[in-house]
């Protein structure tokens, strides 16, 4: 039953907002909406930058806002606002209704009020007090950048930290009423090494979700050693010769290629657009039988994990590809409505100003049976990509990725470091060429930018071998 | 609250917190956008957004900052308090002050006021555009990426020294990316973007025509042999590469050790004498022009490369003070103030006798690669090292024929590229990021899979 009395005229975090949320949803349904969803957030963020031996930037920010989405048939109208008053939210609902040109009235029979409040934030309310203070962050970053100063070839040293604390309330006309608190922390180290005309970069990023102590536990010495070694290894590297060759992609962030080149093509937004070659391939072989790939939001502490997605659904573990066979797409509410693929708890958005869309969470290729050495030993002339830079996928599925740290493979052994390599290909053609998977699966945090903004994700894989791929160079 | 009221509110709140020195930048916007899918409205969006960034100086003259979307009285007080706390961590080694030019006159372009046309009109226009694009060629099967938007915004800068400046503006954008498919061939995709002050200023027909022509022109494709080729950069692709390596002109990047230039690089020969490059945020063709930067410094035209030699760096207040010059109107507003170019203008200088003027993209009949558009800039550019390896859309011209290149990258070094410019065509073209003619470069590496 809907409450007939209005108890508050503004959303207040920490209070019960059920009556006001019901009234807003009821208002939208009365105006003819088939579905109303309200996403409200309150954020408290901070970032700190250390350069050389000084803190050069401390940037706190906070804010609040609401995103209201109305569905009618298969169309949706989305309005975002910073005004969390009853008047502001109702105005947003009206605007969305008007945008969709809805003239029929009253779908209130389809709304039976909000269900019992599901509060995922109960055990998380202390996080805001448990995260490290700016002072503590600054001290550790300065120790970290000092650790990078290992010889006089290192000309710039940077350490950066950012923390996003997001409190959300999600309510919709199917009765969904949930609250949650999300905490993401990330820290990165970067160096530039220089010697005469030679220059190289080294960088590593680490991240976690829902673990207020994680930054304190971060092994900055190990991270600094990795970054330093990478920059030194690459400082005098020659440019790689371009061509077709077999490659071994390292574990952890090597998984970015699967994420970009294949994972995005398994999101229902791509089916809606008609831009995925896998649209009619469910239960068909799309990859080598050694490949099993997973997307999930449940690994504790992983950067892409969630208690509940941005549409109020608990995330599931989705086996996307099993032994090379396509088994599932990544779906959100609009994706289910428009493509028929069931929601997977993958409706995600950067913040209130974006409508949720089907997005990856922790996405990785499952481990196989081979050792890293098995993979390298199997190649007589190829490339080992130890560390990947960024990349992108074009509108027709071609991808390209920069190799940050690469080594030539000659007669089954790693030899000279090489720079300037770019991996170029298409998922449809490369997936069947992943012929060997290592037994050393590891995950790495990252940020994924797409239709609903930038979201925290994890990529991952064991070492994998691709039988042949185009390597761009000079 | 309007911008004057917010300034008063901040001033009063700062007084109550005994904060003597502060400044702020704010942005208030109303945005509307639509997307369509085969005639159906796909997503319709509207947003009201406000962003306020406040800086305060503490008694030790160290700066703290906070950004918020909450401009209520309590939100402003909280922001001032947080900025004050953050000022304890202010950078002692590089002081920040108000821009000495924050009260200088600004040049506000007299653009005609546009009113929102509304979502329904946006939707009608985009539907019509999609239909026309689909009908323009039988191989164009869909327009998977499309959008029509209009935005109305106000930007403000004010400080405790009495500086106050604001401007209001509108901008509209149309993008159409089509996908063409032919039997037994890979799908091909290309598109076009047009900007205007309002929707009525956008040349929709030309956007449809460009998107169609570009997409169709890639239908006949082939892979390219890995080799070094004579290159012709389109205006858009040359501006992309200049912007990607703009740290060469950026005083902030120099101080941070991530630029190819150094403090003493002014006067250094970077390219052929025939090349001039300016940054001209106030250019009449720049739809996104802003009359002042994040620190309130007026925007102005600045010569970056004059007859092949580095002429000026772009500056914020603090970098200008360190370099013993004046700010140039290129600052953001942050805890660490960023510096970035506005709108690049590339032109042929008077010293152009050495150029090979026979190299003209519309008439040259020798072999060359035409680079229409560079992609994946964030992944393929090493600005601090000067190197790039970028995928591109383009054509191979050979034996009088033009064939689209299936999938390839161009790799090189920016200093090599600038020094090996062999022609700068005469006609400049306006793009969304600046103005440039076609630029010819002798021998860059292309990787293909032929």
HADDOCK unambig.tbl for C-alpha pairs under 7 A between the chains (distance, minus, plus):
assign (segid A and resid 55 and name CA) (segid B and resid 89 and name CA) 6.99 0.50 0.50
assign (segid A and resid 55 and name CA) (segid B and resid 91 and name CA) 6.30 0.50 0.50
assign (segid A and resid 56 and name CA) (segid B and resid 90 and name CA) 6.98 0.50 0.50
assign (segid A and resid 56 and name CA) (segid B and resid 91 and name CA) 5.04 0.50 0.50
assign (segid A and resid 56 and name CA) (segid B and resid 336 and name CA) 6.46 0.50 0.50
assign (segid A and resid 57 and name CA) (segid B and resid 335 and name CA) 5.10 0.50 0.50
assign (segid A and resid 57 and name CA) (segid B and resid 336 and name CA) 5.32 0.50 0.50
assign (segid A and resid 58 and name CA) (segid B and resid 86 and name CA) 6.26 0.50 0.50
assign (segid A and resid 58 and name CA) (segid B and resid 89 and name CA) 6.74 0.50 0.50
assign (segid A and resid 58 and name CA) (segid B and resid 335 and name CA) 6.14 0.50 0.50
assign (segid A and resid 59 and name CA) (segid B and resid 65 and name CA) 6.02 0.50 0.50
assign (segid A and resid 59 and name CA) (segid B and resid 66 and name CA) 6.06 0.50 0.50
assign (segid A and resid 59 and name CA) (segid B and resid 335 and name CA) 6.01 0.50 0.50
assign (segid A and resid 60 and name CA) (segid B and resid 66 and name CA) 5.14 0.50 0.50
assign (segid A and resid 60 and name CA) (segid B and resid 67 and name CA) 6.68 0.50 0.50
assign (segid A and resid 61 and name CA) (segid B and resid 66 and name CA) 5.29 0.50 0.50
assign (segid A and resid 61 and name CA) (segid B and resid 67 and name CA) 4.53 0.50 0.50
assign (segid A and resid 61 and name CA) (segid B and resid 68 and name CA) 5.52 0.50 0.50
assign (segid A and resid 62 and name CA) (segid B and resid 67 and name CA) 6.55 0.50 0.50
assign (segid A and resid 62 and name CA) (segid B and resid 68 and name CA) 4.97 0.50 0.50
assign (segid A and resid 63 and name CA) (segid B and resid 68 and name CA) 5.09 0.50 0.50
assign (segid A and resid 63 and name CA) (segid B and resid 69 and name CA) 4.73 0.50 0.50
assign (segid A and resid 63 and name CA) (segid B and resid 70 and name CA) 5.57 0.50 0.50
assign (segid A and resid 64 and name CA) (segid B and resid 69 and name CA) 6.50 0.50 0.50
assign (segid A and resid 64 and name CA) (segid B and resid 70 and name CA) 6.71 0.50 0.50
assign (segid A and resid 75 and name CA) (segid B and resid 41 and name CA) 6.22 0.50 0.50
assign (segid A and resid 75 and name CA) (segid B and resid 42 and name CA) 5.58 0.50 0.50
assign (segid A and resid 75 and name CA) (segid B and resid 43 and name CA) 6.55 0.50 0.50
assign (segid A and resid 76 and name CA) (segid B and resid 42 and name CA) 6.76 0.50 0.50
assign (segid A and resid 76 and name CA) (segid B and resid 43 and name CA) 5.44 0.50 0.50
assign (segid A and resid 76 and name CA) (segid B and resid 44 and name CA) 6.57 0.50 0.50
assign (segid A and resid 77 and name CA) (segid B and resid 43 and name CA) 5.87 0.50 0.50
assign (segid A and resid 77 and name CA) (segid B and resid 44 and name CA) 4.67 0.50 0.50
assign (segid A and resid 77 and name CA) (segid B and resid 45 and name CA) 5.90 0.50 0.50
assign (segid A and resid 78 and name CA) (segid B and resid 44 and name CA) 6.06 0.50 0.50
assign (segid A and resid 78 and name CA) (segid B and resid 45 and name CA) 4.75 0.50 0.50
assign (segid A and resid 78 and name CA) (segid B and resid 46 and name CA) 6.41 0.50 0.50
assign (segid A and resid 79 and name CA) (segid B and resid 45 and name CA) 5.63 0.50 0.50
assign (segid A and resid 79 and name CA) (segid B and resid 46 and name CA) 4.69 0.50 0.50
assign (segid A and resid 79 and name CA) (segid B and resid 47 and name CA) 5.39 0.50 0.50
assign (segid A and resid 80 and name CA) (segid B and resid 46 and name CA) 6.47 0.50 0.50
assign (segid A and resid 80 and name CA) (segid B and resid 47 and name CA) 4.57 0.50 0.50
assign (segid A and resid 80 and name CA) (segid B and resid 48 and name CA) 6.34 0.50 0.50
assign (segid A and resid 81 and name CA) (segid B and resid 47 and name CA) 5.80 0.50 0.50
assign (segid A and resid 81 and name CA) (segid B and resid 48 and name CA) 4.97 0.50 0.50
assign (segid A and resid 81 and name CA) (segid B and resid 49 and name CA) 6.19 0.50 0.50
assign (segid A and resid 82 and name CA) (segid B and resid 48 and name CA) 6.91 0.50 0.50
assign (segid A and resid 82 and name CA) (segid B and resid 49 and name CA) 6.32 0.50 0.50
assign (segid A and resid 82 and name CA) (segid B and resid 69 and name CA) 6.93 0.50 0.50
assign (segid A and resid 99 and name CA) (segid B and resid 44 and name CA) 6.75 0.50 0.50
assign (segid A and resid 99 and name CA) (segid B and resid 119 and name CA) 5.92 0.50 0.50
assign (segid A and resid 99 and name CA) (segid B and resid 120 and name CA) 6.67 0.50 0.50
assign (segid A and resid 156 and name CA) (segid B and resid 257 and name CA) 6.26 0.50 0.50
assign (segid A and resid 199 and name CA) (segid B and resid 385 and name CA) 5.84 0.50 0.50
assign (segid A and resid 200 and name CA) (segid B and resid 385 and name CA) 6.95 0.50 0.50
assign (segid A and resid 242 and name CA) (segid B and resid 447 and name CA) 6.17 0.50 0.50
assign (segid A and resid 273 and name CA) (segid B and resid 144 and name CA) 5.05 0.50 0.50
assign (segid A and resid 274 and name CA) (segid B and resid 144 and name CA) 6.96 0.50 0.50
assign (segid A and resid 389 and name CA) (segid B and resid 379 and name CA) 6.36 0.50 0.50
assign (segid A and resid 390 and name CA) (segid B and resid 378 and name CA) 6.92 0.50 0.50
assign (segid A and resid 390 and name CA) (segid B and resid 379 and name CA) 4.44 0.50 0.50
assign (segid A and resid 391 and name CA) (segid B and resid 376 and name CA) 6.41 0.50 0.50
assign (segid A and resid 391 and name CA) (segid B and resid 379 and name CA) 4.97 0.50 0.50
assign (segid A and resid 392 and name CA) (segid B and resid 376 and name CA) 5.65 0.50 0.50
assign (segid A and resid 395 and name CA) (segid B and resid 189 and name CA) 6.40 0.50 0.50
assign (segid A and resid 396 and name CA) (segid B and resid 187 and name CA) 6.22 0.50 0.50
assign (segid A and resid 396 and name CA) (segid B and resid 188 and name CA) 6.41 0.50 0.50
assign (segid A and resid 396 and name CA) (segid B and resid 189 and name CA) 6.44 0.50 0.50
assign (segid A and resid 401 and name CA) (segid B and resid 379 and name CA) 6.68 0.50 0.50
assign (segid A and resid 402 and name CA) (segid B and resid 379 and name CA) 5.86 0.50 0.50
assign (segid A and resid 402 and name CA) (segid B and resid 380 and name CA) 5.90 0.50 0.50
assign (segid A and resid 420 and name CA) (segid B and resid 389 and name CA) 6.72 0.50 0.50
assign (segid A and resid 422 and name CA) (segid B and resid 389 and name CA) 6.91 0.50 0.50
assign (segid A and resid 470 and name CA) (segid B and resid 449 and name CA) 6.38 0.50 0.50
assign (segid A and resid 472 and name CA) (segid B and resid 409 and name CA) 6.34 0.50 0.50
assign (segid A and resid 472 and name CA) (segid B and resid 447 and name CA) 5.31 0.50 0.50
assign (segid A and resid 473 and name CA) (segid B and resid 411 and name CA) 6.55 0.50 0.50
assign (segid A and resid 473 and name CA) (segid B and resid 447 and name CA) 6.72 0.50 0.50
assign (segid A and resid 474 and name CA) (segid B and resid 411 and name CA) 6.20 0.50 0.50
assign (segid A and resid 474 and name CA) (segid B and resid 445 and name CA) 5.46 0.50 0.50
